[in-house]
Amino acid sequence: MTDHDNPTPRISVVMCTYNGEKYIEAQLDSILSQELPPCEIIIQDDGSQDDTLDIAERYRREHPQVRLVRNGRRLGFNANFATALRRATGELVAVADQDDIWFPQKLRRQAEAIGGADLCFSAYYRDASFTRAADCRVSVCPSGTLESLLFANTIPGHSMLLRRSFLEREGVLTDRFYYDWWLLVQAHLGGGVVRVDEPLNWHRPHAGSAIARLHSSDRGGARQQPATWQPYICGWAHLGRLRRQPVWQEFYRYIYARTAGDARHSLAHRLCGALLGRDGGLPRLCALCLRHRDLLYPSKGEPEWKNRLRAFCLPAIYAYRNAEFKTEKFQTP
């Protein structure tokens, strides 16, 4: 019997914390209330200066499945998750933010759905506030295809369940790129990805979250005005600057090489080649985005001419203000 045939797999939950005292108790309580209880909850703290550690220590004393790890030095959120995931011992590993709320069926539904795939992700709610799941209305459910992931990091770690055997493969865990983006790419290139369309947690939007702090630092702390026409005009110059960044080149060269000759990922291979200036370059890239717009940039119910324009300009829209490849942002502040 293989591990994915096991009706009751052992599941590890990995939570990385940093100054999370305000919300961590609600999150831990939701994890401890799972219909399919985890065998361990690993909390790895990255140098919190508030009461996060005291709260985590109390949960460790009261719940034997809780393990608490204190980093000897600040790692930054990306390396913190990459190292914490290596500590998991369960057959399946779930990623937890410190400030969300999981619904009781989350681990059970994802464990049922993952099958033989390397990774399962689910939809989630992102309402401004939360009272109960039945009242949530703002559901987020990205397609999660490899092709769409070439243009945006759309699947957050908190929505993922992974195989530990997948995490143990060479190169799957790294702090060179956003850890969750890289996990999705590696899973597509390996054993595959499955999606649960049912929202299984509420992702708390707030200014103190790790992603909100990173986006704020990208803007130098200034409030960023919503873009309108700017990506369509200025985005092409931004794309040119992106293509000169070594980490950007590393990311797309890797996918281009790994998808060569793979019929499952022929479109991803062509898109990467064009992004890298090969296989017809920018004109070819825009033509591919236009032709495959339903996959890469689905309609938002707008007129067809606008859908076509948005799809054709997708490379510029993606590149405008893109800070996904600033490796210094993953380092300790």
C-alpha positions as CSV (number, residue, x, y, z in Angstrom):
1,M,0.0,0.0,0.0
2,T,1.4,3.4,-0.9
3,D,1.1,6.4,1.4
4,H,-1.6,8.1,-0.7
5,D,-3.8,5.0,-0.3
6,N,-3.7,5.4,3.5
7,P,-7.2,6.6,4.6
8,T,-5.8,8.3,7.7
9,P,-2.4,9.8,6.8
10,R,-0.2,11.4,9.3
11,I,-0.3,15.2,8.7
12,S,2.2,17.7,9.9
13,V,1.3,21.4,10.1
14,V,4.1,23.9,9.8
15,M,3.5,27.5,11.1
16,C,6.1,30.2,10.9
17,T,5.7,33.1,13.3
18,Y,7.0,36.6,13.7
19,N,5.3,39.1,16.0
20,G,2.0,37.3,15.7
21,E,0.5,37.7,19.2
22,K,-2.6,39.4,18.0
23,Y,-4.0,36.5,15.9
24,I,-2.0,33.3,16.6
25,E,-4.4,31.9,19.2
26,A,-7.4,31.9,16.9
27,Q,-5.3,30.2,14.2
28,L,-3.9,27.5,16.6
29,D,-7.4,26.8,17.9
30,S,-8.7,26.3,14.4
31,I,-5.9,23.9,13.6
32,L,-6.4,22.0,16.8
33,S,-10.1,21.7,15.9
34,Q,-9.6,19.9,12.6
35,E,-11.8,16.9,11.8
36,L,-8.6,15.1,10.7
37,P,-6.2,16.1,13.6
38,P,-2.5,16.7,12.7
39,C,0.1,14.5,14.2
40,E,2.3,17.5,14.9
41,I,2.1,21.3,14.7
42,I,5.6,22.8,14.2
43,I,5.8,26.5,15.2
44,Q,9.1,28.1,14.1
45,D,9.6,31.6,15.4
46,D,11.8,34.1,13.6
47,G,12.7,36.3,16.5
48,S,9.4,37.7,17.7
49,Q,9.6,40.7,20.0
50,D,6.1,40.6,21.3
51,D,4.3,37.8,23.3
52,T,4.2,35.3,20.4
53,L,6.7,33.0,22.0
54,D,4.9,33.0,25.3
55,I,1.6,32.1,23.7
56,A,3.3,29.4,21.6
57,E,5.0,28.0,24.7
58,R,1.6,27.8,26.5
59,Y,0.1,25.8,23.6
60,R,3.2,23.5,23.6
61,R,2.7,22.7,27.3
62,E,-1.0,22.1,26.9
63,H,-0.9,20.1,23.6
64,P,1.7,17.4,23.1
65,Q,1.6,17.6,19.3
66,V,2.9,21.1,19.4
67,R,6.6,21.6,18.8
68,L,8.2,25.0,19.2
69,V,11.5,26.0,17.5
70,R,13.2,29.3,18.0
71,N,15.6,30.5,15.3
72,G,19.0,31.5,16.5
73,R,19.0,34.5,14.1
74,R,16.5,36.2,11.9
75,L,16.0,34.3,8.6
76,G,13.2,36.3,7.0
77,F,9.8,34.7,6.1
78,N,11.0,32.9,3.0
79,A,14.0,31.0,4.6
80,N,12.0,30.5,7.8
81,F,9.4,28.5,5.9
82,A,12.0,26.7,3.8
83,T,13.8,25.5,6.9
84,A,10.7,24.8,9.0
85,L,9.2,22.5,6.3
86,R,12.2,20.3,6.5
87,R,11.3,19.5,10.1
88,A,8.0,17.8,9.3
89,T,7.7,14.1,9.9
90,G,4.2,13.4,8.6
91,E,3.4,11.8,5.3
92,L,1.6,15.0,4.3
93,V,2.6,18.6,5.3
94,A,0.2,21.6,5.5
95,V,1.5,25.2,5.6
96,A,-0.1,27.6,8.1
97,D,0.2,31.3,8.3
98,Q,0.1,32.7,11.9
99,D,-3.0,34.9,11.3
100,D,-5.6,32.9,9.4
101,I,-8.5,30.7,10.5
102,W,-8.9,27.2,9.2
103,F,-12.3,25.5,8.7
104,P,-12.7,22.2,10.5
105,Q,-12.7,20.2,7.2
106,K,-9.6,21.7,5.7
107,L,-7.1,18.9,6.3
108,R,-9.6,16.1,5.7
109,R,-10.8,17.5,2.4
110,Q,-7.2,18.1,1.1
111,A,-6.0,14.7,2.3
112,E,-8.9,13.1,0.4
113,A,-8.2,15.1,-2.7
114,I,-4.4,14.9,-3.1
115,G,-4.4,11.4,-4.5
116,G,-1.0,10.7,-6.0
117,A,-0.2,14.3,-6.7
118,D,2.7,16.2,-5.0
119,L,0.6,19.1,-4.0
120,C,-3.0,20.0,-3.3
121,F,-4.2,23.6,-3.0
122,S,-7.7,24.9,-2.2
123,A,-9.8,28.0,-2.6
124,Y,-10.0,30.4,0.3
125,Y,-12.0,33.3,1.6
126,R,-10.6,36.8,1.8
127,D,-13.4,38.9,3.2
128,A,-12.4,42.0,5.2
129,S,-13.7,40.5,8.4
130,F,-14.8,37.1,9.7
131,T,-17.5,35.8,12.0
132,R,-18.2,32.4,10.5
133,A,-17.6,30.5,7.2
134,A,-21.3,30.7,6.2
135,D,-21.1,34.5,6.1
136,C,-18.0,34.7,3.8
137,R,-18.6,35.9,0.3
138,V,-15.2,36.8,-1.2
139,S,-13.8,33.5,-2.5
140,V,-10.4,33.3,-4.3
141,C,-9.8,30.2,-6.5
142,P,-6.9,30.7,-8.9
143,S,-6.5,28.2,-11.8
144,G,-3.0,27.2,-10.6
145,T,-1.8,26.0,-14.0
146,L,1.9,26.1,-14.7
147,E,1.2,28.5,-17.6
148,S,-0.6,31.0,-15.4
149,L,2.2,30.7,-12.7
150,L,4.7,32.0,-15.2
151,F,3.2,35.4,-14.9
152,A,2.2,35.6,-11.2
153,N,2.6,34.0,-7.8
154,T,-1.1,33.3,-7.4
155,I,-1.2,30.3,-5.0
156,P,-0.4,31.2,-1.3
157,G,1.3,28.7,0.9
158,H,-1.6,28.7,3.4
159,S,-3.8,26.9,0.9
160,M,-1.3,24.0,0.3
161,L,-1.0,20.4,1.4
162,L,2.2,18.7,0.2
163,R,3.8,15.3,0.2
164,R,6.8,15.1,2.5
165,S,8.5,12.8,-0.1
166,F,8.1,15.7,-2.5
167,L,9.7,18.2,-0.1
168,E,12.6,15.9,0.3
169,R,13.6,16.0,-3.3
170,E,16.7,18.0,-4.2
171,G,15.9,21.6,-5.2
172,V,12.3,21.7,-4.1
173,L,13.0,23.9,-1.0
174,T,15.0,27.0,-1.6
175,D,15.1,30.6,-0.5
176,R,16.0,31.9,-4.0
177,F,12.4,32.5,-4.9
178,Y,9.1,32.8,-3.0
179,Y,8.9,29.4,-1.4
180,D,5.2,28.9,-2.3
181,W,5.6,29.9,-5.9
182,W,8.6,27.6,-6.3
183,L,6.7,24.7,-4.7
184,L,3.9,25.0,-7.2
185,V,6.4,25.1,-10.1
186,Q,8.3,22.0,-8.8
187,A,5.1,20.1,-8.2
188,H,3.9,20.8,-11.8
189,L,7.2,19.6,-13.1
190,G,7.0,16.5,-10.9
191,G,4.0,14.5,-9.6
192,G,1.4,17.1,-10.4
193,V,-1.0,19.5,-8.7
194,V,-4.7,19.1,-7.8
195,R,-7.2,21.8,-6.7
196,V,-10.1,21.8,-4.2
197,D,-12.6,24.4,-5.4
198,E,-14.2,24.6,-1.9
199,P,-12.8,27.5,0.3
200,L,-11.2,25.8,3.3
201,N,-9.9,28.7,5.3
202,W,-10.2,32.5,5.8
203,H,-7.1,34.4,4.9
204,R,-6.9,37.5,7.1
205,P,-6.1,40.7,5.2
206,H,-4.3,43.2,7.4
207,A,-1.4,45.7,7.1
208,G,0.8,43.7,9.4
209,S,1.0,40.5,7.4
210,A,4.3,39.4,5.9
211,I,3.1,40.0,2.3
212,A,1.7,43.4,3.2
213,R,5.0,44.4,4.8
214,L,6.9,43.3,1.8
215,H,4.7,45.2,-0.6
216,S,5.0,48.3,1.6
217,S,8.8,48.0,1.5
218,D,8.7,47.8,-2.3
219,R,7.0,51.2,-2.3
220,G,9.3,52.6,0.3
221,G,6.4,52.8,2.7
222,A,4.4,55.2,0.5
223,R,0.8,54.5,-0.4
224,Q,0.6,53.2,-4.0
225,Q,-2.0,54.6,-6.3
226,P,-4.0,52.1,-8.4
227,A,-2.6,51.6,-11.9
228,T,-4.9,52.3,-14.9
229,W,-3.2,52.9,-18.2
230,Q,0.4,52.8,-16.8
231,P,1.0,49.0,-17.1
232,Y,0.1,49.0,-20.8
233,I,2.6,51.7,-21.6
234,C,5.3,51.7,-18.9
235,G,5.2,47.9,-18.4
236,W,7.4,47.2,-21.5
237,A,10.3,49.1,-20.0
238,H,9.8,47.3,-16.7
239,L,9.9,44.0,-18.6
240,G,13.2,44.9,-20.1
241,R,14.7,45.6,-16.6
242,L,13.3,42.4,-15.3
243,R,14.9,40.4,-18.0
244,R,18.3,41.7,-17.0
245,Q,18.0,40.4,-13.4
246,P,20.1,37.2,-12.8
247,V,17.4,35.7,-10.5
248,W,14.7,36.3,-13.2
249,Q,16.9,34.6,-15.8
250,E,17.6,31.7,-13.4
251,F,13.8,31.2,-12.8
252,Y,12.8,31.0,-16.4
253,R,15.8,29.2,-17.7
254,Y,15.2,26.4,-15.2
255,I,11.5,26.0,-16.3
256,Y,12.5,26.2,-19.9
257,A,15.1,23.5,-19.6
258,R,12.8,21.2,-17.5
259,T,9.9,21.5,-19.9
260,A,11.9,20.7,-23.0
261,G,10.4,17.8,-24.8
262,D,7.5,17.4,-22.3
263,A,4.2,17.3,-24.2
264,R,2.3,18.2,-21.0
265,H,4.1,21.5,-20.7
266,S,4.7,22.5,-24.4
267,L,2.9,25.8,-24.0
268,A,4.8,26.6,-20.8
269,H,8.0,25.8,-22.7
270,R,7.2,28.1,-25.5
271,L,6.2,30.9,-23.2
272,C,9.4,30.6,-21.2
273,G,11.4,30.6,-24.4
274,A,9.7,33.8,-25.6
275,L,10.2,35.4,-22.2
276,L,13.9,34.7,-22.4
277,G,14.1,36.3,-25.9
278,R,14.2,32.9,-27.7
279,D,11.6,31.3,-30.0
280,G,10.4,34.5,-31.6
281,G,11.0,36.8,-28.6
282,L,8.5,39.5,-27.5
283,P,6.2,39.4,-30.6
284,R,5.9,35.6,-30.2
285,L,5.2,36.1,-26.5
286,C,2.4,38.6,-27.0
287,A,0.9,36.4,-29.8
288,L,0.9,33.3,-27.5
289,C,-0.8,35.3,-24.7
290,L,-3.5,36.5,-27.0
291,R,-4.1,33.1,-28.5
292,H,-4.3,31.4,-25.1
293,R,-6.0,34.3,-23.2
294,D,-8.7,32.0,-21.7
295,L,-6.0,30.1,-19.9
296,L,-3.6,32.9,-19.1
297,Y,-5.8,35.9,-18.4
298,P,-9.5,34.8,-18.2
299,S,-12.2,37.4,-19.1
300,K,-13.5,39.6,-16.3
301,G,-16.8,40.0,-18.1
302,E,-15.5,42.9,-20.1
303,P,-15.9,43.6,-23.9
304,E,-14.0,41.2,-26.1
305,W,-11.8,44.0,-27.5
306,K,-10.6,44.8,-24.0
307,N,-10.0,41.1,-23.2
308,R,-7.8,40.8,-26.3
309,L,-5.9,44.0,-25.4
310,R,-5.3,42.9,-21.8
311,A,-4.1,39.4,-23.0
312,F,-1.8,40.9,-25.7
313,C,-0.3,43.2,-23.1
314,L,-0.1,40.6,-20.4
315,P,3.8,40.6,-20.4
316,A,3.8,44.3,-19.7
317,I,1.0,44.1,-17.1
318,Y,2.9,41.3,-15.3
319,A,6.2,43.3,-15.4
320,Y,4.8,46.6,-14.2
321,R,6.2,47.3,-10.7
322,N,7.1,43.6,-10.4
323,A,9.3,43.0,-7.4
324,E,9.0,39.2,-7.2
325,F,12.7,38.8,-8.0
326,K,14.3,41.1,-5.5
327,T,16.2,38.5,-3.5
328,E,17.1,41.0,-0.8
329,K,13.5,41.3,0.2
330,F,13.7,37.7,1.6
331,Q,16.6,38.6,3.9
332,T,16.5,39.8,7.5
333,P,15.4,43.5,7.8
